[in-house]
């Protein structure tokens, strides 16, 4: 569901804009393909409020890439980001 949400709404964020998204931590992998291509400087933080802990929620921050940045990406960079060897 998070991947579908990101697939539709990432376009609404202008290049250089910051995404802040609270999602269950176990859903992060399914959204990684969109995140690795369209966002940079991605950071994930675990939420510590009791309700957030109960559902394993994290908050994700990322900066939307410009078209030029996306075109310069190498396939290896996208793969590296998607499998989580980045600083997520």
N, C-alpha and C positions, 0 to 999 in steps of 0.2 A: 504494500500500500504506500509506503514512504517513497519507493522508487517511482511509482506512478505520480504521486504528488509532485516530486521534484521534476519529473519529466515535463509536467505541464506548467509549473510556476517559475522555474529558474529563468525563463525568458523575461519575466516581469522585472527582474533585478537588472539594473543597468550595469555595464562593465565597470569594474572597480567598486561596485556596491558590495556590502557585507551581508552574507546570509547568516542568520541565527536560527537554528532549528533544534527543538527538543524532541528526541525520539527514543524509543527503547534501544538500549545498546546492542541487543542481538539483531536489530534491523540494519545496522550500519553497513554490513557487508553487501546487502542487496542494493543499497544506494551508491556503492562505491564507484560503479562504472560511470554514472552521471557526474558524481563529485570530482573524480580524477580528471575528467576532460574539461569541465566547465568552471572549476574552482581551483584556486591556489591558496597557499598559506592556510591550509585546513588544520584546525585544532579541535580536539574533542575533550570535554571535561565531564567528569561524573558529577551528577547532581546529588546532594547529600540530605535534602529534606526527606522526612520519613515517607511521604507519599511517593516521591521520586525514587527513593531507594527500593521501595516495595515493588515498583514496576521496572527497576533497572534502567532508569532513564539517564541519558547523557544529553549535553547540549553541544552542538556542533557549530563552529564558526568557520566561514570561508569567504574568500574574496573572489568575485566573479571575474574570470579571465576576459580579456579583450579578444576580438576576432584574431588579431595579429598574434597574440600569445597562443591561442588554440592552434593556429596554423603552423607555428614553430615547434609544437610538441612532437617529440619522437615517439614512435610506438613503444619503445622500451620505457620511456618515462611514464606513459599512461599505464602500462602494465605494472611498473613498480608501485605507482600510487594505488592502483586497484587492489593489489595483493597486500597492501598495508606495510610495506617497508619504508614508507615515508614517515614523517614525524607525527602521524596520527596517534 
